[in-house]
Amino acid sequence: MNNRQFVACKFRSSDARTYTYHNDGEPLAIGDKARVEAPRDEGWVTVEVVAITEAPTFPTKPIIEKAPEPSSDDVQADQEA
């Protein structure tokens, strides 16, 4: 049984275009944040899951992991900045 999940993601919420990735890890839901490989081997970037999709007819890149939820300390630091 294959548990691969396909998700449409946006790099910014204002983006009109979505990008489809595959996820073999913890299931993702709409609104979740996930980490994907950044362009040009620059590490990773965070994207937002905007849809759960069927398997596309084209190759997809992997989700690295579900992004951790920000801690209350992170939220407080953002508000103070």
C-alpha positions in Angstrom: 0.0 0.0 0.0 1.4 3.4 -1.0 0.7 6.3 1.4 2.1 8.9 -0.9 0.1 12.2 -0.7 0.1 14.9 -3.4 -0.3 18.5 -2.3 -0.6 21.8 -4.1 1.4 24.5 -2.3 2.1 28.2 -2.5 5.3 30.0 -1.6 3.4 33.1 -0.6 -0.3 33.4 0.2 -0.6 36.1 -2.5 0.8 33.8 -5.2 -1.7 32.9 -8.0 0.2 29.8 -9.0 0.5 26.6 -7.0 3.2 23.9 -7.2 2.5 20.2 -6.7 4.8 18.2 -4.3 4.6 14.6 -3.0 4.6 13.8 0.6 5.7 10.4 2.1 5.8 11.6 5.7 3.2 12.7 8.2 -0.1 13.5 6.5 -0.6 17.1 5.6 -3.8 19.2 5.6 -4.9 22.4 3.9 -3.3 25.3 5.8 -0.3 23.3 7.0 3.2 24.6 6.5 5.8 22.3 5.0 9.5 22.5 4.0 10.6 22.0 0.5 14.0 22.2 -1.2 14.9 25.8 -2.2 16.0 26.6 -5.7 19.7 26.3 -6.6 20.6 24.1 -3.5 20.0 27.0 -1.1 18.6 24.8 1.7 14.9 24.7 2.3 11.9 27.1 2.2 8.5 27.0 3.8 5.4 26.6 1.7 1.7 26.5 2.6 -0.5 23.6 1.6 -3.5 24.9 -0.3 -5.0 21.7 -1.6 -4.8 17.9 -1.5 -4.6 16.6 -5.1 -4.7 13.5 -7.1 -1.4 12.1 -8.5 -0.4 14.3 -11.4 0.9 13.2 -14.8 4.2 14.9 -14.3 7.1 14.2 -11.9 6.9 16.0 -8.5 9.5 17.0 -5.9 9.3 15.8 -2.3 8.1 17.6 0.8 11.1 17.4 3.2 8.9 17.6 6.3 5.9 19.2 7.9 7.1 22.6 9.3 7.0 22.7 13.1 4.4 25.0 14.7 5.9 28.2 16.0 6.3 28.2 19.8 4.8 30.9 21.9 8.3 32.3 22.3 8.6 32.6 18.5 5.3 34.4 18.3 6.2 36.8 21.1 9.6 37.6 19.4 7.8 38.3 16.1 5.4 40.7 17.8 8.2 42.5 19.5 10.2 42.9 16.3 
